[in-house]
Amino acid sequence: MTRIAILADIHGNLPALEAVLRDLEQVAPDQVVVNGDIVNRGPQSQECLDIVRDKGWPVVFGNHEEYLIQIREGEAGAEWYTDWALPTRCVAEDLTDDDVEYLENLPHDYVIDLPKLPALRIVHGSMRALNAGLGFWMSDAELLSAVEGADEPLVVGAHTHRPLDRRVGERWILNSGAVGAPFNGNPDAQYLVLEATNSHWEADFRAVPYNRRALYEAWMRTGLLRKSMSAQVFMYEVETATFHMASYIRFCNMNKLPQNDYSSFERYRIASRYVTPGRSLVGGG
């Protein structure tokens, strides 16, 4: 029996990754693939990157790896050089030259083609782009368009931080969900296991509880929670298992509030308490 574990969107959340590693000891997969966004947003990106590299697992390039490389090479937009983006710049600056070379050479997809089993392609976003994910809100036609160009019948994406399991004709389209910051209302660290049974794959969506207090304490040690509201927003996303980043920015723009100001974040947090977990305050999924 063959098992493949697919992890994605770790985002520097070391306690979540460590919980998944313990769960993997029980699952005992034959292969582990990391589908992008090991780094950024969380406080322990370097530690997460070191673990993944030491494991020697195949890794797919994600949009947050791209952001860090762009910052290191001076190719990022002006918004990345503000106090709001300070945590991301800190991660980029802490990368060694060897880390940067490793990230630059990651493939944009990974194909698994085993005898007597449907082939699968693993891609961080979709066949369109790194930051164009496969989401549950998409129609069948939209999903088929997003995986156009992949010859394999099974495509596994990430990026949206929400699990997906959809069959469209001969296609099976999955999203593994997120290890570091799920956005589906369940704060547990989430990943996907594909298990081969009678010449076909079965999907097991795993959700592993972990100590989120340890993540908060790691953020406190960085000193960035009061310096950058993007760190506060990430912690709030972890707490609520809901996507808040885009909604918070829109909230500030709509109410003419300074984005990197703690009082603005407090106003947003009060307003967002009336939103169902897993849903955004102002659009965006």
PyMOL commands that set and color helices and strands:
alter all, ss='L'
color gray80, all
select helices_A, chain A and resi 14-27+45-55+63-72+78-81+83-94+97-104+140-146+212-222+229-240+245-254+262-272
alter helices_A, ss='H'
color red, helices_A
select strands_A, chain A and resi 3-7+31-34+109-112+120-123+154-157+163-168+171-176+189-197+200-208
alter strands_A, ss='S'
color yellow, strands_A
deselect
rebuild
show_as cartoon
